[in-house]
Amino acid sequence: MLLGLPAHLAPQAMARSLARAQHALAAVLLASVAVLLVAIQVATPSLLLWPAFVALLPVGGLLVAVARTHALLAVVAYLAVGGACLYWYAVTLFSQVSAVDASDAFTLSLPKIALVMVGGAGPLRRHGLVWSAAGFLVGELATLAATVQTGQAARVDVTTLLAFGLVAVVTVHGDLVRDRVRRRQPTLHRAARDEQADRVRHDLELQAAALVHDTVLGDLAAVASSEPGPLRPALVEAVTRDLESLVGHEWAEGAGVASASATPGRGGDVPGTEPAVSLLDAPVAAARASGLDVRLTGDAPGLALLPPATAAALSGAVGQCLVNVARHSGADQAEIVVYGDAEGVTVMVVDDGVGFDPRAPRPGRLGLDGSVVGRVERVGGTAQVFSAPGSGTSVVLTVPVPAEAGAGTPSTGAPTSGGARSTPREPSP
């Protein structure tokens, strides 16, 4: 298995993991042998077992070195010194403990298995298997030499052989699984690419739906509500501009609305109003052209730092909020409050209209869900709607400013233009 790791790192990670498991098991086995020796010595004080106990100390120290360094020299030293210590350990037991009379005794199998669990050096698991085989041979040769010297019986140690077989099975199975997963990796990558393409396609569909709602449906409603006869020049200009944005492809990059809203504003030309923030010129001008009295207050230095996609989303969402005020609220005026700092920009659109219940289902209505909330959320922002029947509506839009763009920009935190700052209206109980 790859465990989610890159293909070139997975073999090394798996080999190290298996080696750590082997080292832990070897440490447990050596500790068990030491405890067993102490128990035998306590039960039979006349026995001389301290040489066997001393023989375990160098093996334990070298095991620590192998586990920490995985160096070739440490592995070779562990097997060489471990073989010599195992020989001394076996000779001591053969000569002192009468129950130990063959090379396959349980007290001899434990340190031999500790040699099998050497883990080895090298980036691949098969390297560890070679070193485990070497540990198995060293352990068997050491006990065989001890049996020859003491005249005890030499037998095949099934327990040690099964331990080595377990290491071999785990290693071979891991290699087979890794190779199978590696062959399937192109399919997994293709599935990931398809999933990413689906997300991009879904986002484009949502943007297209919001754009159609903001342009085609809005223009049709404006034409339907206009007086008989030739269309007003302002309406013709708006329809022409919307048609150009539909025919072009800038909207797919999130820059369609931003390009229209980045033109220096004409809001300051309207008597009795404050100078408009350039980003909001287009939606404010369109709302005023439709007969809605829009009051714009506040300022935020982060507006000029917004990326094109974020600027487009904020401008389009504010424009749709103003369209909703004109169509549904019954109010003839709205207020836009802008504030924020170099980390984020917040725009509030407030009206004193009839209000509505934000929690009520709105099937098939894209104006608020798609063109306001969804549009802002797609660029990492948030949209909150505060309204209640008979209490007006406040929509709070917040978008982030990129950290690299906002560095060094002074914070304002409150409106600086004329007019009182509005606060969102909470729905009445």
Phi, psi and omega in degrees: 000158180258344178054032179080001181275156172302151186300327183281346180258338185299315181300317180295317180297317180292321178296317178295321180296315179295321179296318178298320178297320179294319180296320178298318179294320179297320178296319178296320180294316179296320177296323178295320178297318180298317179296321179295320178296319179297319180296318179293320180294321179292321181290326181230086184297340183287343181285151178251087186252358183297330176299323178294321179295318179297326181295338180281338186296310178299325180296316179296318179297317179292329176297320177298318179297318179296317182295328182275324188254329187055026183278152181297319181296320179295321180294315179297318179295321180299316181288318183292308180293322178298322177296317179294318180293323178294322177299312179297319178298316182292320179298319180297314181293319180298324184274342186249325186253115183292333181290338178268099185232010180209161185287350180259018179297149184298322180293340175270332181293324184299309178292331177294320177295326176298326175289324178297325182276039182292334181080313173085178178242147181129154185280351185244154180292330180293334174295318177298325178294322178296317179291325176296321176297321177295320177298321178297315180294318180298316180297317180293320180293322180294314179290327177296318177297322179293322178292323178295318182290322184267354179078021179272173184278139177258120181229161176287126181275098183294324182298313178294322179295320177294323178298315177295321177298323178296317177299317180296317180297315180298318181294311182295317180297319178298319178295320179295316179296318180297318179296322180294318179294323179297323178292331180274352186300319177304322178295319178295318178297320179295321177296321178295320178295319178296320179295319178295320178296323177297320178296317179296318180296320179296318178297320178296321178297319178294319178296318179295319179297319178294320180294318178298319179297318184287333186254292187298307183295321178295318179293321178297319178295321179293320178294319181295326182270356181281160181288154178301148180113191180299146179288150178297146180303322180296322179290320177298318179296320180295316178298318179297318180295319178295322178296319179296321179291328177288320182290321180287173183246007181297329183298330180292338178264004180079015184247359185297309181286327183296322180296326180284328185271354183271358179287138179308140195282161174246003182297329180290346180282347181278125183298142174081008179239162180275157178301134183279147171289134190301324181299328184261009182300312186297308180295323180293316180297320180295320179293318178294325178294333179275000177103003180272132177276111185248128177249124184247122179230160176090177179198159177207120181297337180292344180301320182287348183260358182292138174294161184306317182295317180292318178298319179296317181295317181293317179297316180294321180294318177297318178299318179291325175300317179293323177296318179296323177298313183294325187271322194244338189279334186079000178269154179253007178212156179215157179235136176245125179243127182243130174204166181153196180210199183286354180259335181193158180235135179237133178236128177249133175246117188237139173220163180251036185277202186286339180072179179196177178263108183298337182276351179287142180297142179233070183295132174078003181258116183264349188302311182270314185291313185270315187273348179242292185295307182298321182297317181287321181293331180293341177254018176087011180262185179227153178225128178237137181242123177243117182198161174201150180306126179083002185240014180075184184220140173231126177246123182250117181248127180231128178233147181277154173255130180305141184299319182292331179281328185272359182294129176085001180273130181295149180270140175244318170067352183204155179299145178246344180276176181293161179101147180283146178283132181270155174242148182298143177272123176283142177301134178286147183295000000 
